Amino acid sequence: MSIDSPCRSAHNLIRMTLLFVILCLSASASAQSRVEYEVSFPNAVHHEAEVTVLFTGAPPERPLQVRMSRSSPGRYALHEFAKNVYNVKAFDGRGVPLTVTRPNPHQWDIHGHNGTVRVTYNLFGDDADGTYVGIDNTHAHLNMPAAFMWARGLEQVPIRITFHKPVASWKIATQLVPTAEENVFTAPNLQYFMDSPTEISDFTLRQWNVQSGERTYTIRLAVHHAGKETEVDAFAEMAQKVVAEQIAMFGEAPAFDYGTYTFIACYLPHVVGDGMEHRNSTILTSTRPLSQEAKAHLGTLSHEFFHAWNVERLRPRSLEPFNFEEANMSGELWFAEGFTSYFDDLFIRRAGIITDEEYAAQLSGTLSLVINSSGRRLFSAVEMSLQAPFVDGSASVDLTNRQNTYLSYYSWGSAIALGLDLTLRSRFPDVTLDDYLRAMWQEHGKVEKPYTLTDLKGILGKITGDLAFAQEFFQRYIEGKEVVDYERLLGQAGFLLRKARPGRAWLGAELRERAGAVIVAQGTLVGSPLYRAGLDRGDRIISLDGKPINKVEDVKQLLEGRKAGETIALEFEQRGEKKRASVELAEDPQLEVVTYEKAGRPVTSHMRAFRNRWLGSRLR
């Protein structure tokens, strides 16, 4: 032992004491920090809210940086929510006005405060969907990032919010944590708060319990609509079946944080159609009433509930943590969104709500789009996922060539999931896509360990016992641009992939009527007859085969009876110049999926057994 060891011991004791004091002071400051919101709607008829937010425990030695978000959970593009905020004022803890500066379009810096800052502002919102805010005399529909300011440095502080309802009898639907006061809710931190959309209206509520292991969860369905109570009853009954099928597939429900999961549905003519997942809730909006489109709405409900596993807890590492200040980009959206799209209709079929024929029709649009897409030849599914910040609800003023360069990662991922599921079922006894999702859930979702592309590949190799298969499948169909042999794979289940309009002549462009003329409505598709003839968006078709064209119906009638490969004369006007060309008609490439029964083909016992294992209920 050295001669100065007692001094060192004393010094270490002092250091440990100081560290303890610092930690205690820090914990005390943190305990004193809080964020409290109040929101009211005195001018709801003009789509305005009044918001007050109190920040306590902010460091007084520097300006408080107050922000509006630029992105929203479940969205990948920028949406610039600050554009709908105005009349911003700030006060200190004594009510004295504070100086506010604006360093950028999304931020307000508040100077000279004493640790407590109260901010007030007006919020405009007339877009009730999963991304924005909709306020009117029927409801207040709030997506939190689009509605509420927040402060840098206070992201981990607990939050309390008071809603002053426009109508006293209205109810509040949200995943926020309730308190003893019906209008007051809390959130543990900013991430949870921003992930908690809220509907305040005279909605109809249905709820039921689900058992998962030793825990019981309550599923709530809040429907704001103008229809009948019996329509909600019927919809809730279908929803309960779909929820049960999904839980049965995973073997358990997610551990909903506060014991509930809430579907927040608005089916009204003045909302905007959407579906948006959240950790313990989802937003469902549509202009179409339940009386007409209950099954279509059920598809969205199924999709968003599946996200409670896949993307809310089973998350790509590239989306963790979610960034409210920038676009959020991930190369795994073909799995997060696309595989979810595959399972949404599959669960409805397994629940017995649609028939085999109806399910086959649901597959038709996806496969036709993916197989025929020219965008698929430019980008892989991984690369296409990275396009999300440009297409996920984002707005562009300039025209794009996306009809030729883009294929939705929803559709492509859904087609990949179908191909992988059928491949697994045919190649590996007792291995299915259900098993793959369960394995991903157990290793990455249940424990909330974000995954990478390598993890996705590795677990596919693990459940099949064939890493070479997993590597080849990813290389060809996910990181590559190929598609599987859907015709052969679907045939195992007695489903037929075929041309939807065999032999029908096709020009390959969307046509519209404008001021007595027929106009090419958008960029022509690469390789299509009109593309090869040199036509593009905005061109006017004057005549076909010497016959004047004044209506879209004129084109349809002229193509009747024509055959693919036939050449006809075309006269058109392009940017003020009249031109002539010859057009070689092509066969309509649209595909469809039908059951062998509908196609008049025999269905073997093997096909029926395969189909039942694939599409049959998982409930015991």
C-alpha positions as CSV (number, residue, x, y, z in Angstrom):
1,M,0.0,0.0,0.0
2,S,1.4,3.5,-0.9
3,I,1.9,6.1,1.7
4,D,-0.7,8.5,0.3
5,S,-3.6,5.9,0.2
6,P,-5.6,7.6,3.1
7,C,-5.6,10.9,1.2
8,R,-6.8,9.1,-1.9
9,S,-9.6,7.4,0.0
10,A,-10.7,10.8,1.5
11,H,-10.6,12.4,-2.0
12,N,-12.7,9.5,-3.5
13,L,-15.2,9.9,-0.7
14,I,-15.6,13.6,-1.4
15,R,-16.0,12.9,-5.1
16,M,-18.6,10.2,-4.5
17,T,-20.5,12.6,-2.1
18,L,-20.4,15.4,-4.7
19,L,-21.6,13.0,-7.4
20,F,-24.5,11.9,-5.1
21,V,-25.5,15.5,-4.5
22,I,-25.4,16.3,-8.2
23,L,-27.5,13.3,-9.0
24,C,-30.0,14.2,-6.3
25,L,-30.2,17.8,-7.6
26,S,-30.6,16.5,-11.1
27,A,-33.4,14.1,-10.1
28,S,-35.1,16.9,-8.1
29,A,-34.9,19.3,-11.1
30,S,-36.3,16.5,-13.3
31,A,-39.1,15.9,-10.8
32,Q,-39.9,19.6,-10.9
33,S,-40.0,19.7,-14.6
34,R,-43.4,19.3,-16.2
35,V,-45.3,20.1,-19.4
36,E,-49.0,20.9,-19.2
37,Y,-51.3,21.5,-22.2
38,E,-54.8,23.0,-22.4
39,V,-56.8,23.1,-25.6
40,S,-60.2,24.6,-26.2
41,F,-62.3,25.2,-29.3
42,P,-64.2,28.6,-29.0
43,N,-64.0,29.1,-32.8
44,A,-64.6,25.5,-34.0
45,V,-66.9,26.6,-36.8
46,H,-63.9,28.2,-38.4
47,H,-61.6,25.3,-37.6
48,E,-59.6,26.9,-34.9
49,A,-58.3,25.8,-31.5
50,E,-56.7,27.8,-28.7
51,V,-53.7,26.1,-27.1
52,T,-51.8,26.9,-24.0
53,V,-48.7,25.0,-22.9
54,L,-46.9,25.4,-19.7
55,F,-43.2,24.4,-19.5
56,T,-41.8,24.2,-16.0
57,G,-38.2,23.4,-15.0
58,A,-36.6,24.8,-18.2
59,P,-32.9,25.9,-17.7
60,P,-33.2,29.7,-17.3
61,E,-29.7,30.3,-18.5
62,R,-30.6,29.8,-22.1
63,P,-33.5,30.4,-24.5
64,L,-36.2,27.8,-24.5
65,Q,-36.4,26.3,-28.0
66,V,-40.1,25.5,-28.7
67,R,-40.9,23.5,-31.8
68,M,-43.7,22.3,-34.1
69,S,-43.0,18.9,-35.5
70,R,-42.2,18.4,-39.2
71,S,-43.1,14.7,-39.3
72,S,-45.6,12.4,-37.6
73,P,-45.4,8.7,-36.3
74,G,-46.4,6.4,-39.1
75,R,-45.6,9.0,-41.8
76,Y,-42.2,9.1,-43.5
77,A,-42.4,12.4,-45.4
78,L,-42.2,16.0,-44.1
79,H,-45.5,17.8,-43.4
80,E,-44.4,21.1,-42.0
81,F,-47.1,21.5,-39.3
82,A,-45.9,24.9,-38.2
83,K,-47.8,26.4,-41.2
84,N,-51.1,26.2,-39.3
85,V,-49.8,27.8,-36.1
86,Y,-50.2,31.6,-35.5
87,N,-50.6,34.3,-32.8
88,V,-47.8,32.8,-30.8
89,K,-47.2,34.5,-27.4
90,A,-45.0,33.7,-24.4
91,F,-45.0,34.6,-20.8
92,D,-42.8,33.8,-17.8
93,G,-44.0,32.4,-14.5
94,R,-45.2,35.8,-13.3
95,G,-47.2,36.4,-16.4
96,V,-44.7,38.9,-17.9
97,P,-44.5,38.8,-21.7
98,L,-41.2,37.3,-23.0
99,T,-39.3,38.0,-26.2
100,V,-39.8,35.5,-28.9
101,T,-37.6,35.1,-32.0
102,R,-38.0,32.8,-35.0
103,P,-34.7,31.2,-36.0
104,N,-36.4,28.9,-38.6
105,P,-39.9,28.2,-39.8
106,H,-40.5,25.4,-37.2
107,Q,-39.1,27.0,-34.0
108,W,-39.7,29.8,-31.6
109,D,-36.9,30.8,-29.2
110,I,-38.1,32.3,-25.9
111,H,-35.7,34.6,-24.1
112,G,-35.3,35.9,-20.6
113,H,-37.5,33.3,-18.9
114,N,-37.2,32.3,-15.2
115,G,-37.5,28.5,-15.8
116,T,-41.3,28.6,-16.3
117,V,-42.7,29.5,-19.7
118,R,-46.3,29.7,-20.8
119,V,-46.9,29.7,-24.5
120,T,-50.3,30.4,-26.2
121,Y,-51.2,30.1,-29.8
122,N,-54.0,29.5,-32.3
123,L,-54.1,26.3,-34.4
124,F,-56.0,25.9,-37.7
125,G,-57.1,22.4,-38.8
126,D,-59.6,21.3,-41.4
127,D,-58.2,18.0,-42.5
128,A,-59.4,15.1,-40.3
129,D,-57.2,12.1,-41.2
130,G,-54.3,10.2,-39.7
131,T,-51.8,13.1,-40.2
132,Y,-53.4,16.4,-39.6
133,V,-56.1,18.1,-37.5
134,G,-59.8,18.4,-38.2
135,I,-61.9,20.9,-36.1
136,D,-65.5,21.8,-36.8
137,N,-68.9,21.8,-35.2
138,T,-69.0,18.0,-35.3
139,H,-65.7,17.0,-33.7
140,A,-62.2,17.9,-32.8
141,H,-59.9,15.3,-34.5
142,L,-56.3,15.8,-33.3
143,N,-53.1,14.3,-34.5
144,M,-50.7,15.5,-31.8
145,P,-47.6,16.5,-33.9
146,A,-49.9,18.6,-36.1
147,A,-51.4,20.3,-33.0
148,F,-49.0,20.8,-30.2
149,M,-45.7,22.6,-29.7
150,W,-43.0,21.0,-27.6
151,A,-39.6,22.1,-26.1
152,R,-36.2,20.7,-26.8
153,G,-34.6,19.3,-23.6
154,L,-37.9,18.4,-22.1
155,E,-38.7,15.4,-24.3
156,Q,-38.6,12.9,-21.3
157,V,-40.7,15.0,-19.0
158,P,-44.2,13.7,-18.1
159,I,-47.1,15.4,-19.8
160,R,-50.5,16.4,-18.7
161,I,-53.3,17.7,-21.0
162,T,-56.7,19.1,-20.4
163,F,-59.3,19.0,-23.2
164,H,-62.1,21.6,-22.9
165,K,-64.8,19.9,-24.9
166,P,-66.8,22.0,-27.4
167,V,-69.9,20.3,-26.3
168,A,-70.2,19.0,-22.7
169,S,-71.8,15.7,-23.7
170,W,-69.1,14.8,-26.1
171,K,-66.7,12.0,-25.2
172,I,-62.9,11.6,-25.7
173,A,-61.2,8.7,-27.4
174,T,-57.5,8.4,-27.0
175,Q,-54.7,6.1,-25.9
176,L,-53.5,8.8,-23.5
177,V,-53.6,7.7,-19.8
178,P,-56.9,8.7,-18.1
179,T,-57.0,10.4,-14.7
180,A,-59.8,10.9,-12.2
181,E,-60.9,13.9,-14.2
182,E,-62.7,12.9,-17.4
183,N,-61.2,15.7,-19.5
184,V,-57.6,15.3,-18.2
185,F,-55.0,12.8,-19.5
186,T,-51.3,12.1,-19.1
187,A,-48.4,10.7,-21.1
188,P,-45.1,9.5,-19.7
189,N,-43.0,11.5,-22.3
190,L,-43.1,13.3,-25.6
191,Q,-42.8,10.2,-27.8
192,Y,-45.9,8.6,-26.3
193,F,-47.8,11.9,-26.3
194,M,-47.1,12.5,-30.0
195,D,-48.1,9.0,-30.8
196,S,-51.6,9.4,-29.2
197,P,-54.2,10.8,-31.6
198,T,-57.4,12.0,-30.0
199,E,-61.0,12.3,-31.1
200,I,-63.5,14.5,-29.2
201,S,-67.1,14.0,-30.5
202,D,-70.4,12.4,-30.0
203,F,-69.0,9.0,-31.1
204,T,-70.5,5.6,-30.6
205,L,-68.4,3.2,-28.4
206,R,-68.3,-0.6,-28.5
207,Q,-65.7,-2.6,-26.5
208,W,-64.8,-6.1,-25.7
209,N,-62.1,-8.0,-23.8
210,V,-59.4,-10.3,-25.1
211,Q,-57.4,-12.8,-23.1
212,S,-53.7,-13.1,-23.7
213,G,-51.9,-15.5,-21.3
214,E,-52.7,-14.2,-17.8
215,R,-53.6,-10.7,-18.9
216,T,-56.9,-9.3,-20.1
217,Y,-57.0,-6.3,-22.5
218,T,-60.0,-4.1,-23.5
219,I,-60.4,-3.4,-27.2
220,R,-62.4,-0.2,-27.8
221,L,-64.1,0.8,-31.0
222,A,-65.1,4.5,-31.1
223,V,-67.1,5.3,-34.3
224,H,-68.0,8.8,-35.2
225,H,-70.5,8.6,-38.1
226,A,-74.0,9.6,-39.2
227,G,-75.4,6.0,-39.5
228,K,-77.3,3.6,-37.4
229,E,-76.3,1.9,-34.2
230,T,-76.9,-1.5,-35.8
231,E,-74.3,-0.7,-38.4
232,V,-71.7,-0.2,-35.6
233,D,-72.9,-3.4,-34.0
234,A,-72.3,-5.4,-37.2
235,F,-68.9,-3.7,-37.8
236,A,-67.8,-4.4,-34.2
237,E,-68.7,-8.0,-34.6
238,M,-66.5,-8.3,-37.7
239,A,-63.7,-6.4,-36.1
240,Q,-63.8,-8.7,-33.1
241,K,-63.3,-11.7,-35.4
242,V,-60.4,-10.1,-37.2
243,V,-58.7,-9.1,-33.9
244,A,-59.1,-12.7,-32.6
245,E,-57.5,-14.2,-35.8
246,Q,-54.5,-11.9,-35.5
247,I,-54.0,-12.7,-31.8
248,A,-54.3,-16.4,-32.6
249,M,-51.6,-16.2,-35.3
250,F,-49.1,-14.5,-33.0
251,G,-50.2,-16.6,-30.0
252,E,-50.6,-13.5,-27.9
253,A,-51.7,-9.9,-28.0
254,P,-49.1,-7.1,-27.7
255,A,-48.6,-5.9,-24.1
256,F,-50.8,-2.8,-24.5
257,D,-49.2,-0.3,-22.1
258,Y,-52.3,0.7,-20.2
259,G,-54.5,-2.3,-20.7
260,T,-56.5,-1.0,-23.7
261,Y,-56.3,-0.7,-27.5
262,T,-58.6,1.9,-29.2
263,F,-59.8,2.1,-32.8
264,I,-60.7,5.7,-33.5
265,A,-62.9,5.8,-36.6
266,C,-64.5,8.7,-38.4
267,Y,-66.8,7.8,-41.3
268,L,-68.1,11.1,-42.4
269,P,-68.4,12.9,-45.8
270,H,-66.1,15.8,-44.7
271,V,-63.1,13.8,-43.4
272,V,-60.2,12.6,-45.5
273,G,-59.7,8.9,-46.1
274,D,-56.8,7.4,-44.1
275,G,-55.5,4.8,-41.7
276,M,-52.7,5.5,-39.2
277,E,-51.3,3.1,-36.7
278,H,-50.1,4.0,-33.2
279,R,-48.8,2.0,-30.3
280,N,-52.1,1.4,-28.5
281,S,-54.6,2.9,-30.9
282,T,-55.2,3.7,-34.6
283,I,-57.0,6.3,-36.7
284,L,-59.5,5.1,-39.3
285,T,-61.1,7.7,-41.5
286,S,-63.2,7.6,-44.7
287,T,-65.9,9.6,-46.5
288,R,-67.8,6.4,-47.2
289,P,-70.4,5.3,-44.7
290,L,-70.5,2.0,-42.9
291,S,-73.8,1.2,-44.6
292,Q,-72.0,1.0,-47.9
293,E,-68.4,0.1,-47.2
294,A,-68.1,-1.8,-44.0
295,K,-65.9,-4.6,-45.5
296,A,-63.6,-2.0,-47.1
297,H,-63.2,-0.2,-43.8
298,L,-62.6,-3.6,-42.2
299,G,-59.5,-4.0,-44.4
300,T,-58.1,-0.8,-43.1
301,L,-58.9,-1.8,-39.5
302,S,-57.2,-5.2,-40.0
303,H,-54.1,-3.5,-41.5
304,E,-53.7,-1.0,-38.7
305,F,-54.3,-3.5,-35.9
306,F,-51.6,-5.8,-37.3
307,H,-49.3,-2.8,-36.9
308,A,-49.7,-3.2,-33.2
309,W,-47.2,-6.0,-33.6
310,N,-45.5,-5.2,-36.9
311,V,-44.0,-1.7,-36.8
312,E,-45.2,-0.5,-33.4
313,R,-43.2,-3.0,-31.4
314,L,-41.4,-5.0,-34.2
315,R,-39.6,-2.0,-35.5
316,P,-36.8,-1.3,-38.0
317,R,-33.7,0.0,-36.4
318,S,-33.8,2.8,-39.1
319,L,-37.0,4.2,-37.5
320,E,-35.7,4.3,-33.9
321,P,-36.0,6.7,-32.4
322,F,-38.7,8.5,-34.5
323,N,-37.4,12.0,-35.4
324,F,-40.0,14.7,-35.3
325,E,-37.7,17.2,-36.9
326,E,-36.7,15.4,-40.1
327,A,-38.1,12.9,-42.7
328,N,-37.9,9.3,-41.5
329,M,-36.4,6.9,-44.0
330,S,-36.2,3.1,-43.9
331,G,-35.2,0.4,-46.3
332,E,-37.5,-2.1,-44.5
333,L,-40.9,-0.6,-45.3
334,W,-41.6,-3.5,-47.8
335,F,-41.7,-5.6,-44.6
336,A,-43.2,-3.1,-42.2
337,E,-45.9,-1.9,-44.5
338,G,-46.0,-4.4,-47.3
339,F,-46.2,-7.6,-45.2
340,T,-48.9,-5.9,-43.2
341,S,-50.8,-5.3,-46.4
342,Y,-50.6,-9.0,-47.3
343,F,-52.0,-10.1,-43.9
344,D,-54.8,-7.5,-43.7
345,D,-57.1,-9.2,-46.2
346,L,-55.8,-12.7,-45.3
347,F,-57.2,-12.3,-41.7
348,I,-60.6,-11.2,-43.1
349,R,-60.7,-14.4,-45.1
350,R,-59.5,-16.5,-42.2
351,A,-62.3,-14.9,-40.1
352,G,-64.8,-16.1,-42.7
353,I,-66.0,-12.6,-43.6
354,I,-65.1,-12.9,-47.3
355,T,-65.1,-15.9,-49.6
356,D,-62.3,-17.5,-51.5
357,E,-63.5,-15.8,-54.7
358,E,-63.5,-12.4,-53.0
359,Y,-60.0,-13.0,-51.6
360,A,-58.8,-14.0,-55.0
361,A,-60.2,-10.7,-56.4
362,Q,-58.2,-8.8,-53.7
363,L,-55.0,-10.4,-54.9
364,S,-55.7,-9.4,-58.5
365,G,-54.9,-5.7,-58.3
366,T,-51.7,-6.2,-56.3
367,L,-50.2,-8.8,-58.5
368,S,-51.2,-7.0,-61.7
369,L,-49.6,-3.8,-60.5
370,V,-46.4,-5.5,-59.3
371,I,-45.8,-7.8,-62.2
372,N,-46.5,-5.1,-64.8
373,S,-44.7,-2.3,-63.1
374,S,-41.8,-0.6,-64.9
375,G,-40.7,1.0,-61.7
376,R,-39.8,-2.5,-60.4
377,R,-37.1,-2.7,-63.1
378,L,-35.4,0.4,-61.7
379,F,-35.4,-0.1,-58.0
380,S,-35.5,-3.1,-55.7
381,A,-38.1,-3.4,-52.9
382,V,-35.4,-2.1,-50.4
383,E,-34.6,0.8,-52.7
384,M,-38.3,1.6,-53.3
385,S,-38.9,1.7,-49.5
386,L,-36.3,4.6,-49.4
387,Q,-38.6,6.6,-51.7
388,A,-41.2,7.0,-48.9
389,P,-40.2,10.6,-47.9
390,F,-41.1,11.6,-51.5
391,V,-44.4,9.8,-51.7
392,D,-45.9,9.2,-48.2
393,G,-48.4,12.0,-48.3
394,S,-45.8,14.5,-49.5
395,A,-46.8,17.1,-51.9
396,S,-44.8,18.2,-55.0
397,V,-45.5,21.2,-57.2
398,D,-43.5,19.9,-60.1
399,L,-44.6,17.0,-62.2
400,T,-42.9,13.6,-61.8
401,N,-42.5,10.4,-63.8
402,R,-43.6,8.2,-60.9
403,Q,-46.0,6.2,-63.1
404,N,-42.9,4.8,-64.7
405,T,-40.4,4.9,-61.8
406,Y,-42.3,4.1,-58.7
407,L,-44.0,1.0,-57.3
408,S,-45.6,1.3,-53.8
409,Y,-43.7,-0.6,-51.1
410,Y,-47.1,-1.5,-49.8
411,S,-48.0,-3.4,-53.0
412,W,-44.6,-4.8,-53.7
413,G,-44.1,-5.9,-50.1
414,S,-47.6,-7.5,-50.1
415,A,-46.7,-9.4,-53.3
416,I,-43.3,-10.5,-51.8
417,A,-45.2,-11.7,-48.7
418,L,-47.6,-13.8,-50.8
419,G,-44.8,-15.3,-52.8
420,L,-42.7,-16.1,-49.7
421,D,-45.7,-17.6,-47.9
422,L,-46.6,-19.9,-50.8
423,T,-43.0,-20.8,-51.4
424,L,-42.5,-21.7,-47.8
425,R,-45.7,-23.8,-47.8
426,S,-44.6,-25.7,-50.9
427,R,-40.9,-26.1,-50.1
428,F,-40.7,-26.6,-46.3
429,P,-43.1,-28.9,-44.5
430,D,-44.9,-27.1,-41.6
431,V,-43.2,-23.7,-42.3
432,T,-45.3,-20.7,-43.3
433,L,-45.1,-17.0,-43.3
434,D,-47.1,-17.1,-40.0
435,D,-44.0,-18.9,-38.5
436,Y,-41.7,-16.2,-39.9
437,L,-43.7,-13.4,-38.4
438,R,-44.0,-15.2,-35.0
439,A,-40.2,-15.8,-35.0
440,M,-39.6,-12.1,-35.8
441,W,-42.0,-11.1,-33.0
442,Q,-40.3,-13.4,-30.4
443,E,-36.8,-12.2,-31.2
444,H,-37.4,-8.6,-32.0
445,G,-40.9,-7.4,-31.3
446,K,-41.9,-8.8,-27.9
447,V,-38.6,-7.6,-26.5
448,E,-38.7,-4.5,-28.7
449,K,-35.2,-4.9,-30.1
450,P,-35.2,-3.1,-33.5
451,Y,-34.2,-5.2,-36.4
452,T,-32.1,-4.7,-39.6
453,L,-32.3,-6.3,-43.0
454,T,-29.6,-8.8,-41.9
455,D,-31.9,-9.8,-39.0
456,L,-34.8,-10.4,-41.4
457,K,-32.7,-12.6,-43.6
458,G,-31.1,-14.5,-40.7
459,I,-34.4,-15.4,-39.1
460,L,-35.8,-16.6,-42.4
461,G,-32.8,-18.9,-42.6
462,K,-33.3,-20.0,-39.0
463,I,-37.0,-21.0,-39.3
464,T,-36.3,-22.9,-42.6
465,G,-33.0,-24.4,-41.5
466,D,-31.7,-23.3,-44.9
467,L,-29.7,-20.0,-44.8
468,A,-28.8,-20.5,-48.5
469,F,-32.5,-20.3,-49.4
470,A,-33.0,-17.2,-47.3
471,Q,-30.0,-15.5,-48.9
472,E,-31.2,-16.4,-52.4
473,F,-34.8,-15.3,-51.8
474,F,-33.6,-11.9,-50.5
475,Q,-31.0,-11.5,-53.3
476,R,-33.5,-12.2,-56.1
477,Y,-36.8,-10.8,-54.8
478,I,-36.1,-8.2,-52.1
479,E,-32.7,-6.8,-52.8
480,G,-33.2,-7.7,-56.5
481,K,-36.0,-7.0,-58.9
482,E,-37.4,-10.4,-59.8
483,V,-40.8,-11.7,-59.0
484,V,-41.6,-15.3,-58.1
485,D,-43.6,-17.7,-60.3
486,Y,-47.0,-16.7,-59.0
487,E,-49.0,-18.7,-61.5
488,R,-47.3,-22.0,-60.3
489,L,-47.5,-21.1,-56.6
490,L,-51.1,-20.0,-56.6
491,G,-52.0,-23.2,-58.6
492,Q,-51.2,-25.3,-55.5
493,A,-54.2,-23.8,-53.8
494,G,-56.5,-24.0,-56.9
495,F,-56.1,-20.3,-57.7
496,L,-55.5,-19.2,-61.3
497,L,-53.4,-16.2,-62.3
498,R,-54.4,-15.1,-65.9
499,K,-55.0,-12.2,-68.2
500,A,-58.0,-10.3,-67.2
501,R,-58.9,-9.2,-70.7
502,P,-57.2,-11.6,-73.1
503,G,-56.9,-10.4,-76.6
504,R,-58.4,-6.9,-75.9
505,A,-56.6,-4.1,-77.6
506,W,-54.9,-1.6,-75.4
507,L,-53.3,1.9,-75.9
508,G,-51.7,2.2,-72.4
509,A,-52.7,5.6,-71.2
510,E,-55.4,7.2,-69.1
511,L,-57.6,9.5,-71.2
512,R,-59.8,12.3,-70.1
513,E,-62.2,14.7,-71.7
514,R,-61.5,18.4,-71.5
515,A,-63.4,21.1,-73.3
516,G,-64.7,18.8,-76.0
517,A,-61.3,17.1,-76.6
518,V,-59.7,13.9,-75.4
519,I,-56.4,14.4,-73.5
520,V,-53.7,12.1,-72.3
521,A,-54.2,12.6,-68.6
522,Q,-50.8,11.6,-67.3
523,G,-47.4,10.4,-68.5
524,T,-47.7,7.4,-70.8
525,L,-46.4,4.0,-69.5
526,V,-43.0,2.9,-70.8
527,G,-43.4,0.4,-73.6
528,S,-47.1,1.1,-74.1
529,P,-48.5,1.8,-77.6
530,L,-48.9,5.5,-77.0
531,Y,-45.5,5.8,-75.4
532,R,-43.8,4.2,-78.4
533,A,-45.8,6.5,-80.6
534,G,-44.4,9.6,-78.8
535,L,-47.4,10.8,-76.9
536,D,-47.2,12.1,-73.3
537,R,-49.2,14.0,-70.7
538,G,-51.4,16.8,-72.0
539,D,-51.4,15.6,-75.7
540,R,-54.7,15.8,-77.5
541,I,-55.9,12.9,-79.6
542,I,-57.5,14.3,-82.8
543,S,-58.2,11.1,-84.7
544,L,-57.6,7.3,-84.6
545,D,-57.7,5.2,-87.8
546,G,-59.1,8.3,-89.6
547,K,-62.0,8.7,-87.3
548,P,-62.3,11.9,-85.2
549,I,-62.1,11.6,-81.5
550,N,-64.2,13.9,-79.3
551,K,-65.0,11.7,-76.3
552,V,-63.3,8.9,-74.4
553,E,-66.2,6.7,-75.5
554,D,-65.1,7.2,-79.1
555,V,-61.7,5.5,-78.3
556,K,-63.4,2.6,-76.5
557,Q,-65.7,1.9,-79.4
558,L,-62.9,2.1,-81.9
559,L,-60.8,-0.4,-80.0
560,E,-63.7,-2.9,-79.7
561,G,-63.0,-5.8,-82.1
562,R,-59.4,-4.7,-82.7
563,K,-56.6,-7.1,-82.0
564,A,-53.2,-6.8,-80.4
565,G,-50.5,-6.3,-83.0
566,E,-52.8,-4.4,-85.3
567,T,-51.5,-1.0,-86.5
568,I,-53.7,2.1,-86.8
569,A,-53.1,5.7,-87.8
570,L,-53.1,8.4,-85.1
571,E,-53.3,12.1,-85.4
572,F,-52.6,14.2,-82.3
573,E,-51.6,17.7,-81.1
574,Q,-48.6,18.1,-78.9
575,R,-47.8,21.5,-77.4
576,G,-49.5,23.3,-80.2
577,E,-48.1,21.2,-83.0
578,K,-50.2,18.7,-84.9
579,K,-48.4,15.3,-85.6
580,R,-49.1,12.0,-87.1
581,A,-48.0,8.5,-86.1
582,S,-48.7,4.8,-86.4
583,V,-49.8,3.0,-83.3
584,E,-49.3,-0.8,-82.9
585,L,-52.0,-1.9,-80.5
586,A,-50.9,-4.2,-77.6
587,E,-52.9,-6.7,-75.5
588,D,-54.2,-5.4,-72.3
589,P,-51.7,-6.6,-69.7
590,Q,-54.0,-6.4,-66.7
591,L,-54.0,-9.7,-64.7
592,E,-56.6,-11.3,-62.4
593,V,-56.7,-14.1,-59.9
594,V,-59.7,-16.4,-59.8
595,T,-60.5,-19.7,-58.2
596,Y,-60.2,-22.9,-60.3
597,E,-63.9,-23.3,-59.6
598,K,-64.7,-20.0,-61.3
599,A,-62.3,-20.8,-64.2
600,G,-64.0,-24.2,-64.7
601,R,-60.9,-26.2,-63.7
602,P,-61.0,-29.2,-61.5
603,V,-59.9,-28.7,-57.9
604,T,-58.0,-31.7,-56.3
605,S,-58.1,-32.8,-52.7
606,H,-54.5,-31.7,-52.4
607,M,-55.4,-28.2,-53.6
608,R,-58.3,-28.0,-51.1
609,A,-56.1,-29.1,-48.2
610,F,-53.4,-26.6,-49.2
611,R,-56.0,-23.8,-49.5
612,N,-57.5,-24.6,-46.1
613,R,-54.2,-24.6,-44.4
614,W,-53.5,-21.2,-46.0
615,L,-56.9,-19.5,-45.7
616,G,-58.5,-21.3,-42.9
617,S,-59.1,-20.0,-39.4
618,R,-56.4,-20.2,-36.7
619,L,-58.9,-20.2,-33.9
620,R,-59.2,-23.4,-31.9
